[in-house]
Amino acid sequence: MSVSLRPQHAGRYRDIARLLMKYGRSDLVKEAGLDDVADFSDGGDVPAKAEELTDDLERMGPTYIKLAQLMSTRADLIPPPYARALSRLQDSVEPFGFEEVERIVTEELGVRLSRAFSSFDAKPLASASLGQVHRAVMRDGRQVVVKVQRPGIKERIAEDMEALAELAEFADRHSEVGRRYGFGELLEQFRRSLNGELDYRREAANLTALARIVSKYDAVVIPEPIEDYTTGKVLTMDFIPGRKITEMGPLAKMEFDGCRLAEQLFEAYLDQILVEGFFHADPHPGNVLLTDDNRVALVDLGMVARVPAGMRKLLVKLLLAMSDGDGKAVADAAIAMGRPLENFDGVAFSTKAAELVERSQGMSIQELDAGSMVMELMRISGDHDLRLPPELSMLGKALLNLDQVAQELDPNFNPSEAIKRHTDNILESQMTPSSGSAFSALLEARDFVEQLPGRVNKVMDAMAEGTFHLDVHAFDQAELMRGFQKLANRLTMGLVLAALIIGAAMLVQVETSSKLFGYPTLAILCFLGAGACACALLWSIVRSDRKVNAQTRNKSA
């Protein structure tokens, strides 16, 4: 069976098929029927090094560059060398012309460029696959940067996504790897992330939300968007002068307190992830700047992730278990968070997770990082048919990048110790109800108080009229009554036997001419009767217990 091909997507099918053939998935290409559109005459079947993958994806265009950045977070899908190569993929392309920039800004803002800004640099500060950034000065003298979306990018990405969606749907239906990993879900996550990056109004809202979250950290700063100068294709925000963390030399690092910056940056991320459930998902060194006043600035908030409240509680358990070195707790939290597939082996997964945590205990501070452990846990889960939520892969990649930035700021920074120190705040946030939940509880309490008198009156009327009845379905009432009856019978029989024995003992003292075995005949008969009844009672108890045990074993079998 082959996938239904659309002629307008033939070029994209061919590119994807060649990529799969080149990097070891030729079986999937043949199974999908893509070998008809693929041309492998130039040695596409020869295995290539992982580093070559970045060049191939860059040539395929912006959609595949962004997809590669997402795939670099999925250690359960691709081998570590390829994940490392994709994580180094730089989203940098040739800038488009200033005439296009001026046209887009004018159309979006509804005013000429010269009237909106007192100056606007024609040369961009940076150029990426989705847009580019220019420095400008507003009429009031405010220093800003203007992010302008690349022309025609939405239409090109929409076509690419159609082709990818068709292939993902087919892979999920007809391949074992598709059923295991769910390419449709992965692509849907990618679509949501990419749509967020293509809407600059959403990025402006992300900047505002993140600024609120990190406001209590004086060493972390977020650029403020300018609402009146922001649209779906144009984003204007404060210009924050600074240098990339990775570009600082040893002497420059002596000018600031790296320990304090790393600590605040890491704690700010723990607040984003575990308290607010909203975090900057791409804190690679290029998006983290050291400002001129020695603070850390987070820029480019196009890629963010949200963590549901239920998952946040499990993430707290997972990260705390990792920092404590508790392998069993790590496995339990991962299983509770994920979705076990048909062939999931819980024992084998727990064993591998415990081994991962044990290995981490012997690592040095430079080797140990929470991001790598989360990524490795994703890989182990994939090997054992446990599908973890895609948000966890975003979290792992964010922590991995964050660990690298923290190590640049402070080589002795220990993420596990930072998690432990921040535990009190995390647990306090988990225990404190939100204003919405507290208000909901108050409404429920009000309804209960209002309806309680009427409900009590109904119960009292039913009792007075003799129509009150209580239905209990938690157990088998008939079986319970039979059990009570057997118990009462045995107790009664025991009391009768005790009375016979006591009576016989008292009759022994009575003088009589009728003797049996040298004792009064009536006393001996009572003793013999009591002994016979006792033996019968014991036999009945043993037989009944054997029957109950046999029934229990049959039910468990």
C-alpha positions in Angstrom: 0.0 0.0 0.0 1.4 3.5 -0.9 0.5 6.9 0.3 -1.8 9.0 -1.9 0.6 11.5 -3.6 -0.5 15.0 -4.6 1.3 16.3 -7.7 2.0 19.7 -6.2 3.9 18.1 -3.4 6.1 15.8 -5.6 9.2 17.9 -4.9 8.7 17.7 -1.2 8.0 14.0 -1.3 11.3 13.5 -3.2 13.3 15.6 -0.8 11.9 13.7 2.3 12.3 10.3 0.6 16.0 11.0 -0.3 16.6 12.2 3.3 15.1 9.0 4.7 17.1 6.8 2.3 20.3 8.6 3.0 20.0 8.3 6.8 18.9 4.8 7.1 15.1 4.6 6.7 14.9 3.2 3.1 12.5 0.6 4.3 9.9 3.3 5.3 10.4 4.9 1.9 9.7 1.7 0.0 6.7 0.9 2.3 5.2 4.3 1.6 5.6 4.0 -2.1 7.9 7.1 -2.3 10.6 5.2 -4.2 8.8 6.2 -7.4 9.4 9.9 -6.9 12.9 9.6 -5.3 16.1 9.8 -7.4 19.0 8.1 -5.7 21.5 8.2 -8.6 23.9 10.4 -6.8 24.7 8.0 -4.0 21.8 8.8 -1.6 21.9 5.2 -0.3 25.4 5.8 1.2 25.3 6.4 5.0 26.3 9.9 5.9 27.8 11.4 9.0 25.5 13.0 11.5 26.9 16.5 10.8 25.8 16.3 7.1 22.2 16.2 8.2 22.2 19.9 9.2 23.4 20.9 5.7 20.7 18.8 4.0 17.9 20.3 6.2 19.1 23.8 5.7 18.8 23.3 1.9 15.3 22.0 2.3 14.0 25.3 3.8 12.7 27.0 7.0 10.1 24.4 7.8 12.7 21.6 8.0 15.1 23.8 10.0 12.4 24.3 12.6 11.5 20.6 12.5 15.1 19.7 13.0 15.3 21.9 16.1 12.2 20.1 17.5 13.6 16.6 16.5 16.8 17.5 18.4 14.8 17.3 21.6 13.5 13.8 20.9 16.3 11.5 22.1 13.7 8.6 22.0 13.5 9.0 18.2 17.0 9.7 16.9 20.4 8.5 18.0 22.5 10.9 20.2 25.0 11.9 17.5 22.2 13.1 15.3 20.5 14.8 18.2 23.7 16.7 19.0 24.2 17.6 15.3 20.6 18.9 15.0 20.9 20.9 18.2 23.8 22.8 16.7 21.7 23.8 13.7 21.8 27.6 13.4 18.6 29.2 12.2 20.5 31.8 10.1 19.9 32.6 6.4 20.5 35.4 4.0 18.5 38.6 4.8 15.8 39.8 2.4 16.0 43.3 0.9 15.3 46.5 2.8 12.6 47.5 0.3 10.6 44.4 1.4 11.2 45.4 5.0 9.9 48.9 4.5 6.9 47.6 2.5 5.9 45.1 5.2 6.3 47.6 8.1 4.4 50.3 6.3 1.5 47.9 5.5 1.3 46.4 8.9 1.6 49.6 11.0 -0.4 51.7 8.5 2.2 54.5 8.5 5.3 55.3 6.6 8.6 54.1 8.1 10.0 57.6 8.4 7.0 58.8 10.4 6.9 55.8 12.8 10.7 55.9 13.6 13.2 58.7 13.7 15.9 56.2 12.5 15.7 52.6 11.1 18.9 50.6 10.3 18.8 49.1 6.8 21.2 46.4 7.8 19.6 43.7 10.1 21.1 42.7 13.4 20.2 39.1 12.7 18.4 37.2 9.9 16.6 33.9 10.5 14.4 31.6 8.4 11.1 33.2 9.6 12.2 36.8 9.9 14.9 39.3 10.6 15.6 42.0 13.3 16.5 45.6 12.7 17.6 48.2 15.2 15.6 51.5 15.3 14.9 54.6 17.3 11.3 55.8 18.0 10.2 59.4 17.8 10.5 59.8 21.5 14.1 58.6 21.5 13.3 55.1 22.8 15.9 52.5 21.5 14.0 49.5 20.0 14.5 46.5 17.7 11.9 45.6 15.1 11.3 42.0 14.1 9.9 41.7 10.5 8.5 38.4 9.2 10.0 37.1 5.9 7.6 37.6 3.0 5.6 34.6 1.8 6.9 32.4 4.6 3.4 31.4 5.9 2.3 30.1 2.5 5.5 28.1 2.1 5.3 26.6 5.5 1.6 25.7 5.0 2.5 23.7 1.9 5.3 21.9 3.7 3.1 21.0 6.6 0.5 19.5 4.2 3.1 17.1 2.8 4.5 16.3 6.2 1.0 15.6 7.6 0.2 13.2 4.8 3.4 11.2 5.5 3.0 11.3 9.2 -0.6 9.9 9.0 0.6 7.1 6.7 3.5 6.2 9.0 1.3 6.1 12.1 -1.1 3.7 10.3 1.3 1.4 8.5 4.6 1.3 10.3 5.6 0.0 13.7 7.8 3.0 14.4 4.8 5.2 13.7 2.5 3.4 16.1 5.2 3.5 18.8 6.1 7.2 18.6 3.0 8.8 17.1 4.3 11.0 14.3 0.9 12.7 14.0 1.1 13.9 17.6 4.7 15.1 17.1 3.7 17.0 14.0 0.7 18.6 15.7 3.0 19.8 18.5 5.3 21.2 15.8 2.4 22.9 14.1 1.3 24.6 17.3 4.8 25.8 18.0 5.4 27.0 14.5 2.1 28.9 14.4 3.0 30.6 17.6 6.3 31.8 16.1 4.5 33.0 12.9 2.2 35.3 15.0 4.3 38.1 16.5 1.3 39.3 18.6 1.5 36.0 20.4 5.2 36.5 20.9 4.5 39.9 22.4 2.1 38.3 24.8 4.7 35.8 25.7 7.2 38.6 26.5 4.7 40.2 28.8 3.8 37.0 30.6 7.4 36.0 31.1 8.3 39.4 32.4 5.6 39.1 35.1 6.9 35.6 36.1 10.6 36.7 36.5 9.8 40.1 37.9 11.0 39.0 41.4 14.5 38.2 40.1 16.5 41.4 39.7 19.2 39.7 37.7 16.9 38.6 34.9 15.4 41.0 32.4 12.9 40.6 29.5 12.5 43.1 26.7 9.1 44.9 26.8 7.0 44.9 23.6 5.4 48.0 22.3 1.8 47.2 21.6 1.0 50.0 19.2 3.9 49.0 17.0 3.2 45.3 17.0 1.1 43.2 14.5 1.0 39.6 13.3 4.1 40.3 11.1 5.9 43.1 12.9 7.1 43.0 16.5 8.7 46.1 18.1 10.3 45.7 21.5 12.9 47.4 23.7 16.5 47.1 22.6 18.7 45.5 25.3 22.4 46.0 24.7 24.4 43.0 25.6 26.7 40.2 24.5 26.1 36.5 23.9 27.1 34.4 26.9 29.4 32.2 24.8 31.3 35.2 23.4 32.7 36.3 26.7 36.4 35.7 27.5 37.9 34.7 30.9 38.6 38.3 31.8 35.1 39.5 31.0 33.7 36.8 33.3 35.6 38.3 36.2 33.6 41.5 36.0 30.3 40.0 37.2 29.0 37.5 39.8 28.5 34.4 37.7 27.3 32.3 40.6 24.4 34.7 41.4 23.4 35.0 37.8 23.4 31.3 37.2 21.4 30.7 40.4 18.7 33.3 39.6 18.4 32.2 36.0 17.9 28.5 37.0 15.4 29.4 39.8 13.5 31.6 37.4 13.2 28.6 35.0 12.0 26.4 37.8 9.3 28.9 38.6 8.3 29.1 34.9 8.2 25.3 34.5 6.9 24.0 37.9 4.9 26.9 39.3 3.5 28.8 36.3 3.5 26.0 33.7 4.8 28.5 31.0 8.4 28.6 30.0 10.8 29.9 27.4 11.5 26.6 25.5 14.6 27.7 23.6 17.2 29.3 26.0 20.2 28.4 23.8 23.3 30.6 24.3 22.3 32.8 21.3 19.0 33.7 23.1 20.6 34.6 26.4 22.5 37.8 26.7 24.7 39.4 29.3 23.6 43.0 29.5 25.8 46.0 30.0 24.7 46.3 33.6 25.6 42.6 34.3 22.1 41.1 34.1 20.8 38.1 32.1 18.4 39.0 29.3 16.1 36.4 27.7 15.2 37.2 24.1 13.3 35.6 21.2 10.2 34.1 22.8 8.7 32.7 19.7 9.1 29.1 21.0 7.4 28.6 24.4 5.8 25.6 26.0 3.0 25.1 28.5 2.7 22.4 31.2 -0.7 21.4 32.5 -1.2 21.5 36.3 -1.4 17.8 36.6 1.9 17.3 34.8 3.6 20.0 36.9 3.0 18.0 40.0 4.5 14.9 38.4 7.5 17.0 37.1 8.1 18.2 40.7 8.3 14.5 41.7 10.5 13.6 38.7 13.1 16.4 39.2 13.2 16.0 43.0 13.7 12.2 42.5 16.5 12.9 40.0 18.2 15.3 42.4 17.9 12.8 45.3 19.2 9.9 43.2 16.0 7.9 43.7 15.7 5.7 40.6 12.5 4.0 41.6 10.7 7.3 42.2 12.0 8.5 38.8 10.5 5.5 37.1 7.2 5.8 38.9 6.9 9.5 38.0 7.7 8.8 34.4 5.2 5.9 34.2 2.5 8.1 35.8 3.2 10.9 33.3 3.4 8.7 30.2 1.1 6.4 28.2 2.2 2.8 28.2 1.8 1.1 24.9 0.8 -2.5 24.2 4.3 -4.0 24.7 5.3 -1.9 27.6 7.6 -3.7 30.1 7.4 -1.9 33.4 10.0 -3.9 35.2 12.6 -3.5 32.4 11.9 0.3 32.2 12.2 0.7 35.9 15.5 -1.1 35.9 16.9 1.0 33.2 15.7 4.2 34.8 17.3 3.2 38.1 20.6 2.5 36.3 20.4 5.9 34.7 20.0 7.6 38.1 22.8 5.5 39.6 25.2 6.4 36.9 24.5 10.1 37.5 25.5 9.8 41.1 29.1 9.2 40.1 29.4 12.1 37.7 31.2 15.3 38.4 29.5 18.7 38.5 30.6 19.4 34.9 29.2 16.2 33.7 25.9 16.2 35.6 22.9 18.1 34.3 19.2 17.7 34.6 18.6 18.2 30.8 20.7 15.3 29.8 19.0 13.0 32.3 15.5 14.0 31.0 16.6 13.4 27.4 18.1 10.0 28.3 14.9 9.1 30.1 13.0 10.0 26.9 15.2 7.6 25.0 14.8 4.8 27.5 11.0 5.2 27.5 10.9 5.0 23.7 12.9 1.7 23.8 10.4 0.2 26.3 7.2 1.4 24.6 6.3 4.1 27.1 5.2 7.3 25.2 6.0 10.3 27.4 4.2 13.6 26.7 5.9 15.8 24.1 6.1 18.7 26.6 8.7 16.6 28.5 11.0 16.6 25.4 10.7 20.4 25.2 11.5 20.6 28.9 14.5 18.3 28.5 15.9 20.5 25.6 15.3 23.7 27.6 17.1 22.3 30.7 19.9 21.1 28.5 20.4 24.5 27.0 20.0 26.1 30.4 22.6 23.9 31.9 25.1 25.0 29.2 24.3 28.7 29.9 24.7 28.2 33.6 28.0 26.4 33.2 29.2 29.4 31.1 28.2 31.7 33.9 29.5 29.5 36.7 31.6 26.4 36.0 30.9 25.1 39.5 27.1 25.4 39.3 25.2 22.3 40.3 21.7 22.0 38.9 20.7 19.2 41.3 21.6 21.3 44.3 19.7 24.2 42.9 16.6 22.1 42.6 16.9 20.9 46.2 17.4 24.5 47.4 14.3 25.6 45.5 12.2 22.7 46.8 10.5 24.6 49.5 9.2 27.3 47.1 8.1 24.6 44.7 6.1 22.7 47.3 4.6 25.9 48.7 3.4 26.8 45.3 1.8 23.3 44.9 0.1 23.6 48.3 -1.3 27.1 47.8 -4.6 27.2 45.9 -5.0 29.6 43.1 -7.6 32.5 43.4 -9.8 30.7 40.8 -9.8 27.4 42.7 -10.4 29.1 46.0 -13.4 31.1 44.5 -14.8 27.9 43.1 -14.6 26.2 46.5 -16.4 29.1 48.1 -19.2 28.9 45.5 -19.5 25.1 46.2 -19.7 25.8 49.9 -22.4 28.5 49.4 -24.5 26.1 47.4 -24.1 23.4 50.0 -25.2 25.7 52.8 -28.2 26.9 50.8 -29.4 23.4 49.9 -28.7 21.7 53.2 -31.9 22.7 55.1 -34.1 21.5 52.2 -32.3 18.2 52.0 -32.5 17.6 55.7 -36.2 18.2 55.7 -36.7 15.6 52.9 -34.8 13.0 54.9 -36.7 13.7 58.1 -40.1 13.6 56.2 -39.2 10.2 54.7 -38.2 8.8 58.1 -41.4 10.0 59.6 -43.5 8.5 56.8 -41.6 5.2 57.0 -40.4 5.5 53.4 -36.8 6.1 54.1 -34.4 3.5 52.8 -30.7 3.3 52.3 -29.1 1.5 49.3 -25.6 0.2 49.7 -23.9 -1.3 46.7 -20.4 -1.6 48.0 -20.7 -5.3 48.9 -22.9 -8.4 48.4 -25.5 -8.1 51.1 -26.8 -11.7 50.8 -23.3 -13.2 51.1 -22.7 -10.9 54.1 -25.8 -12.2 55.9 -24.9 -15.8 55.2 -21.5 -15.1 56.8 -23.1 -13.5 59.8 -25.5 -16.5 60.2 -22.6 -19.0 60.1 -20.8 -17.0 62.7 -23.8 -16.9 65.0 -24.4 -20.6 64.6 -20.8 -21.4 65.6 -20.9 -19.0 68.5 -24.1 -20.6 69.7 -22.7 -24.1 69.3 -19.6 -23.1 71.3 -21.7 -21.8 74.1 -23.7 -25.0 74.3 -20.6 -27.1 74.4 -19.1 -25.0 77.1 -22.3 -25.4 79.1 -22.3 -29.2 78.7 -18.7 -29.4 79.9 -19.3 -27.2 82.9 -22.5 -29.1 83.8 -20.6 -32.4 83.5 -17.9 -31.2 85.7 -20.5 -30.2 88.3 -22.3 -33.5 88.1 -19.1 -35.4 88.9 -19.4 -34.1 92.4 -22.9 -35.5 92.9 -23.1 -38.9 94.7 -25.1 -41.5 92.8 -25.4 -45.3 92.6 -25.1 -45.3 88.7 -21.5 -45.4 87.8 -19.7 -45.5 84.4 -15.9 -45.8 84.4 -16.0 -45.0 88.1 -17.8 -41.7 87.7 -21.5 -40.7 87.7 -23.1 -42.0 84.5 -24.9 -38.7 83.6 -21.6 -36.7 83.9 -19.7 -39.1 81.6 -22.5 -39.0 79.0 -22.4 -35.2 79.1 -18.6 -35.3 78.6 -18.9 -37.7 75.7 -21.7 -35.7 74.0 -19.7 -32.5 74.4 -16.5 -34.2 72.9 -18.4 -35.5 69.9 -20.1 -32.2 69.2 -16.7 -30.4 69.5 -15.1 -32.8 67.0 -18.0 -32.2 64.6 -17.7 -28.4 65.0 -14.0 -28.5 64.3 -14.5 -30.6 61.2 -17.2 -28.2 59.9 -14.9 -25.2 60.4 -11.9 -26.9 58.6 -14.1 -28.0 55.7 -15.7 -24.6 55.3 -12.3 -22.8 55.4 -10.9 -25.2 52.7 -13.9 -24.4 50.5 -13.4 -20.7 50.9 -9.7 -21.0 50.1 -10.4 -23.0 47.0 -12.9 -20.4 45.7 -10.4 -17.6 46.3 -7.7 -19.4 44.4 -10.0 -20.0 41.4 -11.0 -16.3 41.3 -7.4 -15.2 41.4 -6.5 -17.7 38.6 
